[in-house]
Amino acid sequence: MIPTPGKLHKRYGLGAINYHTGETVVLVRRRKRRREIAELLQALVDKHPHETVYVAWDNASTHEDDEIEAVVRGAADHLVLLYLPTYSPWLNPAEMLWRDYRRQVTHCELFESIETLIAATLDFFQRCNAQPARVLSVIGSNAA
């Protein structure tokens, strides 16, 4: 018998990868709503204030909202959303890194607490940022 917690504790990883450098930006949040998506977009714009940021964008319902539109309008010269076809995650390079994350961090693992899981997650992405050539290889970028 394996005890399970009475209340489900979830966290969501929202992230982006620079297809040219392999650098990641990842936020861990309690929810994955439009507000958190807008927060990720704003983090990308803030990280690259003098560059144009292109984001591969699927048609998830959480990607359509006034908060997201406000970020896009506010960064009109610096943020371009590249819409992917519906139900085609294989076209989004970030999905390859999320698969690698699950394989290395969460697959067949039982974490003592949600804090331990978050720490393991952040550690994984810190290691990714220390090894950008590896990230580029995982996502299939030829920029390395």
N, C-alpha and C positions, 0 to 999 in steps of 0.2 A: 504494500500500500504506500502510495506517495501522497502526502498531504498537499492540498491545493489551497490557495488563499480564498477566503470567502468573497472578497471583492476583487474584481478584475482591475488591475493597474496596467494601463497602456501608455506608451509614449510613441510619438511619431517622428521619424527622421525626414526632414525636408532638405534637399540638397541640390547642388549644382557642381559641375566640373568644367573647368576651363579646358576646352578641347585642344588648345595649343600648348598649354603649359602643364596640364595635369593637376593643377591646384584645385582643391575642393573647398566649398563653403557648405557647411552642414549646420542646421538648427535642429535641436531636439525639443519638441513641444508636447504638451498634454493633449492637444487637439490638432487636427489637420483640416482647418477650415479656411475660408477665404482670407481671414485676417492674417493667419500664419503664412499663407502663400504670398500675400502682399508684403509681409515682413521679409521673406526670403528675397523677393525681387528688389526690395529697397536695399537689403544688405549687399546684393550684387552691384547695384548702381553706386552705392557708397564706397564699395571696395575699388571700383574702377570709374572714378568721377570724370576722367578725361578721355575715356575710351567708349566705343560703342559696344554694348553687351548684347549678344544674340543668345536667345534662350529657346531651345527645342521645347515645344509646348504641346501637350496633348489636349484632348477635348474633355478633360474631367470637369464635372459640374463645379468643383471647387475653384476652377480657373476663370469663372465668369462672375464678376461682382463689381460694384461701384468702388470698393476699396482697392481692388486690383487695377481697375481702370484709372483711378487717381494716381497710382504709382506710375503706370504706363504714360499717362498724359504729362505728369510732372517730370518725367525723364524722356520725353519724346525724342530728343536728339541723341540719347545715349542708350536706349533700350528698344530692342526689336524682338518681337515674339515670332518664332518660326513654327507655324502650326503643322503638327504631324497628323496623318490620317487616324481616324478613330480605330481603336483596338489594334494598335500596332506598336507595342512596347519595344519590339526588336529594333525599331528605327531610332530609339532614344539611347544614345551611348551611356547615359547615366544608369540605365537599368543593368548594364553589365557590371558596373561597380557595386550596385546594391546586391546583385547576385553573389559577387565575391565577398562582400560584407557578411551576408547570411552564412555563406560557407565557412568563413573564418571565425566569425564571432558568435552567431546564435545557433547554428546547426547542432542539434543534439546537446545543447547546453541548458542547464538549469541554474539560473542566477538566484542568489540569496535574497536579493532585493532589487527593486527598480533602479535604485541608485547605482548598484553594481553593474547592471546592464547599461545604464547611461555612461558610466565610466569606461566600460569596455568599448562602447560605441565611439566615444570621443577619442579614446586611445587609437582605435583603428584608423580614424580619419586624420589624426595627427601623424601617424606612421605613413599614411598615404601622402600627406603634404611633404613629408621628408623624403619620399621616393616617387617624385612625379613621373619619372620614366616608366616605372612599373604601372602607375595608373594609366598612362597613355597606352601602354600595351594592353591592359585589361579592357579599356574602352574601344580599342581598335583604331586609335588615332595614329597617323603616320607622321605626326609632328615631332616625334622624338629624334 
